[in-house]
Amino acid sequence: MRRGWWAALALGLLRLCLVQANFAPHFFDNGVGSTNGNMALFSLSEDTPVGSHVYTLNGTDPEGDPISYHISFDPSTRSVFSVDPTFGNITLVEELDREREDEIEAIISISDGLNLVTEKVVILVTDANDEAPRFIQEPYIVLVPEDIPAGSSIFKVHAVDRDTGSGGSVTYFLQNLHSPFAVDRHSGVLRLQSGATLDYERSRTHYITVVAKDGGGRLHGADVVFSATTTVTVNVEDVQDMAPVFVGTPYYGYVYEDTLPGSEVLKVVAMDGDRGKPNPILYSLVNGSDGAFEINEMSGDISVMQSPAQLQREVYELHVQGANAKFNLQLVGARGIFRVVPQTVLNEAQVTIIVENSAAIDFEKSKVLTFKLLAVEVNTPEKFSSTADVVIQLLDTNDNIPKFNSHYYVARIPENAPGGSSVVAVTAVDPDTGHWGEVKYSIYGTGADLFLIHPSTGLIYTQPWASLDAEATARYNFFVKAEDMEGKYSIAEVFITLSDVNDHCPQFGNSIQKKTMVLGAPVKIEAIDEDAEEPNNLVDYSITHAEPANVFDIDAHTGEIWLKNSIRSLDALHNITPGRDCIWSLEVQAKDRGSPSFSTTALLKIDITDAETLSRSPMAAFLIQTKDNPMKAVGLLVGTMATVVAITVLISTATFWRNKKSNKVLPVRRVVRKRSAPAPRTIRIEWLKSKSAKAATKFVLKEKPPNENCNNNSPESSLPPRAPALPPPPSMAPSTGAAHWTVPTVSGSLTPQQSQLPPNPKTMGSPVQSTLISELKQKFEKSMHSKAYF
């Protein structure tokens, strides 16, 4: 298990070392019009077939690690593209429609497995001629008075094509070339042709077929033109231009001898020639009656007013007239914009002209409107008429917003452009007049701080103090605002790309001073050119000086330095350069491909060894590697310290949670308490002076209570019994004879003296204590037999 733990630790340290030296990958920015790179300012036609390969993501990793590509979209939008993660090929998976979505936002990313770099891009959808013109506000039904003058406009058709450019321009023409009407090819205004007239009595309805055609454009690789048709129904309105007509002429009437005065003898009938709007007929006798006859002006009944005997002639020829005695007012050339009130007048009247269609009045299209007021008699055969010219002067209002001539502007400037350099000019037009038509420009956005715009001309230029650097920021994107004096505005987007200039020379890293070469393997040098674009940042390598010159070769593109093919061992190397150690010095050069080109040189020392030497010392191999990359050694040291700290923290944390769970502070290891010196023991022994005295005399051992258990605080337990001290030698007793004396024996229990009371002689000790006392007694008697206490 310990061996596996060390293996895991070594693997983690190795990964940490690799991470220390790993740099993030990046995309190439190949500019406008490129089909590979990072999709900067990429545009795609809306008629691109689904499944087409439209772009290739292209990037690189500084370490040369394999990279993968990804593309994603906002969850609220469609996923229009898919990408091959290995090769970066982008495929269209959803149909495009510029009229519905003219730009697509996507997030592209590049990864080398350890680092992930993302960029937000905007793909512009360009237009294709895929929309046909469409007439709006159909159906078209028009009522036109029959007396409208030739050349007058009667109606305006309007068709819309949602395409842009030529595909969105619409022209009009009539399908019937022999129609009495004509259409303006650009505005769609229908007019009565010169010399043509309308007659309600001859034709009450006209049908006009109007064709709207776009300007054509490309669709799926071919030029196509779309068109649409509509029918305008023109209903002719009858006007009083026809006299009444008598029906069934001539009329004959008879007066009999017995006819009474006032009797009806004849009825005449007249009809208005204007059948659409017939007026009442008024009858009158013009001449020939000589007062003998009268006519009812409303019904046309003719009555005899005298008796037959009073009639002076046998035959009377009467002339009857039917008339209409009013006049109508109408506007000629007003095109439905104005209306006159009232329209029918008796004798004389004051009339008012009111606006009928305010949307058709536009100061920017026409500042003056002129038309005629026509008055035509009614109920008279002569149909006398008169006209008056009406001139209306329009006053302007602020009803328009400034409009840019493009929704976005794209510019490209070199990164070494001096401060105050012109970038691009934007133009917005406000059709209003006076101060309402004055436009003021301003810019805003995250990329606008390095640029200024002239408020009147719209010229965008760099700040006087601005220092542009394509390596730091290659693209700028901000918005320009055109605003009139009342705050009405429109916005366009500006894209500025910095053209890279070869202003950096290649730079070698710190590891160039000394490298170690193993026979059969190259050493690699690397120089970084911080220019943003190719070929300025492409570096070629060469050896400018070597002594001797026949030992090393260098790959001009990768910077790998090899021993020449003829050198396969250290012996062969020493044969070429006798008397030298295994360290060689080279002067290497890194040169970019820009114009003008920049280069830099460095002195490189190469220590040559063989694989056998490295295999005998793994530590030497590691030191050789860290010599080329010192960050590996630093990473190893940091990783080791981090591991030790982590293990210590884990152990402390585990101990803390164990103590918290048991509500006790437990030591990590056993605590040994050093006991204090034991108190002196007092032994009281009653010695018998005669042999026959009882030897098992009790004695008392006094000591302090035992210490508490320091580890678990368990209840007190008695200490192991201690052997009592040997008794002092007996005092000399006078004796009259040489009788043998007996050694007294001791018997009793060893008990701690916790009070001043003497122990009970009758109390029996524990078995262990009794055993120890007996053993002590035997040893004491044996000693007394062998020694004399005098």
Number of C-alpha atoms within 10 A of each C-alpha: 6 7 8 9 10 11 12 12 15 15 12 16 20 16 14 17 22 15 14 13 13 16 15 16 24 22 21 17 20 18 21 15 11 16 17 22 19 25 27 22 19 20 19 17 16 22 20 19 15 15 14 12 16 18 21 20 27 22 19 18 18 12 12 9 15 12 22 22 25 18 21 17 16 10 7 6 10 13 17 17 22 18 21 15 17 12 13 22 17 22 18 19 16 15 13 23 18 21 16 7 11 15 16 19 17 20 14 20 21 27 22 22 12 13 14 15 14 15 15 15 16 15 16 18 20 18 25 25 27 23 19 22 24 19 18 12 9 12 11 16 13 16 14 19 19 20 17 22 18 16 17 17 23 20 20 15 21 18 23 16 22 17 22 16 14 14 25 22 19 25 19 23 19 21 12 13 9 8 15 17 22 22 22 16 16 13 14 21 17 23 19 21 17 13 9 13 15 22 17 20 15 8 11 16 17 15 13 20 14 21 22 27 24 26 17 22 21 16 17 14 10 9 10 16 18 18 18 15 17 19 16 19 16 19 18 23 20 22 20 24 21 19 20 25 16 17 11 9 10 7 13 10 12 12 18 9 9 9 15 15 14 14 16 19 16 16 15 20 17 22 16 22 17 18 15 15 12 16 19 16 22 19 22 18 18 10 12 13 15 11 10 17 20 19 20 15 17 12 14 22 17 24 21 23 17 16 17 18 8 9 15 10 7 8 10 14 10 16 11 19 19 25 20 21 16 17 22 17 20 20 23 22 19 19 18 15 16 16 17 16 13 14 14 18 18 11 9 8 9 7 13 10 13 11 13 14 12 9 8 12 15 15 18 14 9 10 13 13 15 12 16 16 17 16 20 21 23 25 22 19 16 12 18 11 13 11 14 11 11 14 11 10 11 14 10 14 13 17 13 16 22 24 20 18 12 12 11 14 16 14 14 15 16 14 20 16 18 15 16 15 15 17 18 18 14 21 16 23 16 21 18 19 14 10 11 22 19 18 25 20 22 17 23 14 12 10 17 18 14 16 22 20 23 15 16 13 14 22 16 23 18 21 19 13 11 15 13 20 20 19 15 10 13 18 18 18 15 17 18 23 22 28 24 22 13 12 12 16 19 16 20 19 16 21 17 19 21 22 19 21 21 24 19 19 22 24 17 18 12 10 15 18 16 17 21 20 22 19 17 14 13 16 16 16 21 19 23 17 23 18 23 24 21 17 14 25 22 19 25 19 24 18 20 13 13 16 12 12 11 13 17 17 17 20 14 16 13 14 23 16 21 20 22 14 10 10 19 12 14 14 11 12 18 14 12 14 15 10 8 11 10 15 14 17 16 18 15 20 22 28 23 26 16 20 11 10 13 18 17 15 18 17 15 18 16 19 16 17 16 14 13 10 12 15 11 10 10 11 11 13 17 13 15 18 15 16 17 19 16 16 15 23 16 13 19 18 13 14 20 15 10 11 14 11 11 11 11 10 12 12 10 12 11 11 16 13 11 14 13 12 9 9 9 10 11 16 10 8 7 9 10 9 10 6 8 7 6 8 9 10 13 13 15 12 16 13 18 18 15 13 13 10 14 14 18 16 17 19 20 21 19 17 15 12 13 12 13 12 13 11 13 9 8 9 8 11 11 11 10 8 16 11 13 16 11 11 12 8 10 14 10 9 9 6 9 6 6 6 8 9 13 17 21 23 21 21 19 22 26 23 17 17 15 10 8 7 7 9 18 11 13 9 9 13 15 13 10 11 19 17 13 16 23 15 12 18 20 12 12 17 15 11 11 14 10 7 9 9 9 8
